[in-house]
Amino acid sequence: MSKVRVYELAQKMGIDNKELMIKLKDAGVEVKNHMAMIDEADAKRLEAPAPKGSSPDREVPKEEVRVTSTVIRRRAKVVDTVEEPVAPQPEPVPEPVKVEAVKPAPVVEAAPVEPQETVVAPVKTEEVVEVAKPLPEPPKVEPPQPKEQPPVQRATANRAVILGRVEIPGVRTKEAPTERREPPRPSSRPQDRPTQQRPSDRPAPQREKSASDVVQAPPVVADDRKGKKRIEVDMAAAPTGDRGKPGAPKKGVDRKKEVLRKADLAEKRERVFEPGKSGKKKKNKEQRAPEGRKTEITTPKAIKRIIRISESITVGELAKRMGVKATDLIRVLMKQGMMVTINHPLDVDTAAILAADFGYEIENVAIDLEEIVEAAPDAPESLEERPPVVTIMGHVDHGKTSLLDAIREANVIAGEAGGITQHIGAYDVERNGRKITFLDTPGHEAFTAMRARGAKVTDIVILVVAADDGVMPQTREAINHSKAAGVPIIVAINKIDKPDSKPDRVKQELTEFGLQSSDWGGDTTMVEVSAKKRLNLEELLEMILLQADVMELKANPNKQAKGTIVEAKLDKGRGPVATVLVQEGTLKLGDYCVVGVHSGRVRAMQNDRGEKVLEAGPAMPVEVIGLSGVPDAGDVFVAMKDEKQAKEIATLRQIKQREMELAKHSKLSLDDLYKKIQSGEVKDLNVIVKGDVQGSVEAVGESLRKLSTDAVRLNVIHSAVGAVTESDVNLATASNAIIIGFNVRPEVKAQGMAEKEGVDIRLYNVIYDAVEDVKKAMEGLLEPTFKEKYLGRAEVREVFSVPKIGNVAGSYIQDGKVVRNAQVRLLRDNVVIYTGKMSSLRRFKDDVKEVATGYECGIGLENYNDIKLGDIIEAFEMEKVAATL
Ligand SMILES: Nc1nc2c(ncn2[C@@H]2O[C@H](COP(=O)(O)OP(=O)(O)OP(=O)(O)O)[C@@H](O)[C@H]2O)c(=O)[nH]1
């Protein structure tokens, strides 16, 4: 007679094993556990009435659930089953028996099975194998699912009651370690589990009793039987799995099962059993758990959402730190008008805005130089009197240089005789034991250029006004610049030795600018001097010191030095040389320092008399050697103890500078084009100014801006030092601007591009001419009758000295052609050194009319011999053209 196993029938009927066992009991069929076999007749009898909610028919549809990579569990569809638990649950409470079926599911099963197994041992073996595949056990779990964690699984995956079970073990696993020691499962285990897992299931204990009555040590069987599914459950519970061995010895069948199990589930064991045995299991869980968390927690904790950067970060790095694609960041930046690449550095502000879009915060952990520099304000008691720093300003030829020289000479003579004066950009003189520092860069351009860099160096301005000339344009500018800087003025009315000098008239004129002589009841000190005759120079110095007293100039000499670069150059022998005007602290030999984008170490210092100096205190100018590069005038000099820190700051500044340049370029072209469109009726004249030095660039720019009228607005959209480049031409094209070059030339490519694009490049070497031209053009009066026509340029590759003729430039024609008798310019680093005529053009000793690109030739310049290797000779001719501006 064919038989069927209880669990198979239960599976077929879609009900829990326990439940079926209860039904069997009710039906008078005695079974010890779900592995027991019953007659098919009995089975059919039971199937007919079908269990509570679930109809046997439903058993047919089975569901496959992959429990692990090697185990697939098949079981009846849960849809119905899901409801079942509801019914059984309430029952369990009153009836211990039912409860058993529900709660102890995994554990209890194990217990009861054992006894029966004893009987059907051999069969089981086979079954076990089967079980492993189809995973019948699940049904048992079904009942508990609703109460335990299974529900979670159901909810997420598929009503898989089974799944729920699987989970149960997982949950238990945590407790597993403790349970393990309770191999005597029957009684203890059930209790433990129910209590731990479902505290609400009180019947559990009672059940267990009954269960324990029936079974005792069979845990082994239970484990085996359930095969893998079970295993998971039991193993999860830890105790059973391992115990299987110890408990099994009781029955040979068990052993076989175990063997089978080992064979079949070797892999699984390693993963599930083994770990379950001890801490390993925990590890396993731990491993799993985090995985789960990872997927859940997609957003880092608040603390991890703060990105610390040091002054700047590249787009790629920021994307990486935020865990987003760099392309996403680039897209966002593009929307904001920034065309960047993955390696584009972002400053803190930009990065912060960008990061905010992705829910991150940016924290700038860079060393703040200003902080270091400013540090804590000096305590009043640490301050000591320091010499005043003086700048001389005035109109052209009013005697600024003469006055400076006169003062210095007098000082040198009076001071250390024999000292060889050197031009280091600043010097100090002594008067009655007190020092005065003069900045040897007369003129307001330098003064303003320094100020534009944020350097406030000058304490007192000496305004030189020629007594025979009076207040002139630059005098006015000097006054304005001084006032803007808030620097007190001492007027030196110069050239009083001249017969036609009228100091009073000067004083009178100055009152118009708010400078009233103290002689006349005002508060401005005015000294009548003569630089030429050395008249009243002492008095002038005296007045300077008096003014300094009023100002109470003080500084703390006992700390790391801080100063400003007054002048800097690249010396062939000594490398970068910079004159530092120490403003605070004392600069010592060996100090590390940061200057602008450069860092270095003070390797040598000397004063304006060429003497070696070991240290320089406040207001003392010294020439410093040891910098990594040539800084700009006006750069702040900061001495520091730490070399690494100095280098770091310099690097950061370089990055910043590069960013600023990049930002400036992209901004200009875009912004101005837009502005132009927006300007509507207002006629704009956009100008780009390029010059040989910052001072002239600023001067030209400033003069041009002043030409703005109500009708035409003049915008200097870009100004910089250097040759006219392609970038300038591009900008001019986009902004419909003209380019004004002051003492510089366009690069070859830029020239070609300008011609192609129709950009007007105008070159001057006199500011007045540039301003006048633009002014006339704005008034519609510009009538340029001649326009320069570029012919070509040659590079000087050798210089030959020819008797009677002088130096001849052995040149290579780089571009265009060079024509005999053409006008030429000699350029050195794109700065015009000489403008004149070509005196000779030869090829192999033969005079030629012209030489084309790619050929070599000898070029002689009229009345000019200072030709050097690398110079560029540009040939051009003037042609008549109509006004175009
Ligand atoms: N008679 C007389 N001539 C003076 C005096 N000071 C300067 N000069 C002359 O004025 C001219 C201009 O003097 P500079 O010292 O070059 O004037 P500056 O203001 O420095 O001129 P720039 O450098 O071109 O701005 C020179 O020829 C000097 O000799 C003075 O006190 N008396």
The ligand as an SDF file (V2000), in Angstrom:
LIG
                    3D

 32 34  0  0  0  0  0  0  0  0999 V2000
   66.1330  124.7080  -10.3260 N   0  0  0  0  0  0  0  0  0  0  0  0
   65.7400  123.5470   -9.8370 C   0  0  0  0  0  0  0  0  0  0  0  0
   65.5820  122.5630  -10.6410 N   0  0  0  0  0  0  0  0  0  0  0  0
   65.1730  121.3910  -10.1260 C   0  0  0  0  0  0  0  0  0  0  0  0
   64.9580  121.2450   -8.7730 C   0  0  0  0  0  0  0  0  0  0  0  0
   64.5470  119.9690   -8.5550 N   0  0  0  0  0  0  0  0  0  0  0  0
   64.5330  119.3680   -9.7290 C   0  0  0  0  0  0  0  0  0  0  0  0
   64.8920  120.2130  -10.6930 N   0  0  0  0  0  0  0  0  0  0  0  0
   64.9970  119.9170  -12.0780 C   0  0  0  0  0  0  0  0  0  0  0  0
   63.7430  119.5460  -12.5740 O   0  0  0  0  0  0  0  0  0  0  0  0
   63.8730  118.5680  -13.5710 C   0  0  0  0  0  0  0  0  0  0  0  0
   63.0070  117.4240  -13.2560 C   0  0  0  0  0  0  0  0  0  0  0  0
   63.4450  116.8380  -12.0950 O   0  0  0  0  0  0  0  0  0  0  0  0
   63.1020  115.3330  -11.7270 P   0  0  0  0  0  0  0  0  0  0  0  0
   63.6260  115.0730  -10.3950 O   0  0  0  0  0  0  0  0  0  0  0  0
   63.5140  114.4600  -12.8080 O   0  0  0  0  0  0  0  0  0  0  0  0
   61.5670  115.4410  -11.6990 O   0  0  0  0  0  0  0  0  0  0  0  0
   60.5590  114.2400  -11.5160 P   0  0  0  0  0  0  0  0  0  0  0  0
   59.3690  114.7920  -10.8820 O   0  0  0  0  0  0  0  0  0  0  0  0
   61.2580  113.1750  -10.8440 O   0  0  0  0  0  0  0  0  0  0  0  0
   60.2660  113.8960  -13.0090 O   0  0  0  0  0  0  0  0  0  0  0  0
   59.6650  112.5690  -13.5540 P   0  0  0  0  0  0  0  0  0  0  0  0
   60.5160  111.4880  -12.9860 O   0  0  0  0  0  0  0  0  0  0  0  0
   59.7680  112.7080  -15.0250 O   0  0  0  0  0  0  0  0  0  0  0  0
   58.2730  112.5300  -13.0680 O   0  0  0  0  0  0  0  0  0  0  0  0
   65.3460  118.2250  -13.6040 C   0  0  0  0  0  0  0  0  0  0  0  0
   65.9510  118.8610  -14.6630 O   0  0  0  0  0  0  0  0  0  0  0  0
   65.8880  118.7400  -12.3210 C   0  0  0  0  0  0  0  0  0  0  0  0
   67.2210  119.1680  -12.4460 O   0  0  0  0  0  0  0  0  0  0  0  0
   65.1460  122.3380   -7.9350 C   0  0  0  0  0  0  0  0  0  0  0  0
   64.9910  122.3130   -6.7470 O   0  0  0  0  0  0  0  0  0  0  0  0
   65.5470  123.4850   -8.5120 N   0  0  0  0  0  0  0  0  0  0  0  0
  1  2  1  0
  2  3  2  0
  2 32  1  0
  3  4  1  0
  4  5  2  0
  4  8  1  0
  5  6  1  0
  5 30  1  0
  6  7  2  0
  7  8  1  0
  8  9  1  0
  9 10  1  0
  9 28  1  0
 10 11  1  0
 11 12  1  0
 11 26  1  0
 12 13  1  0
 13 14  1  0
 14 15  2  0
 14 16  1  0
 14 17  1  0
 17 18  1  0
 18 19  2  0
 18 20  1  0
 18 21  1  0
 21 22  1  0
 22 23  2  0
 22 24  1  0
 22 25  1  0
 26 27  1  0
 26 28  1  0
 28 29  1  0
 30 31  2  0
 30 32  1  0
M  END
$$$$
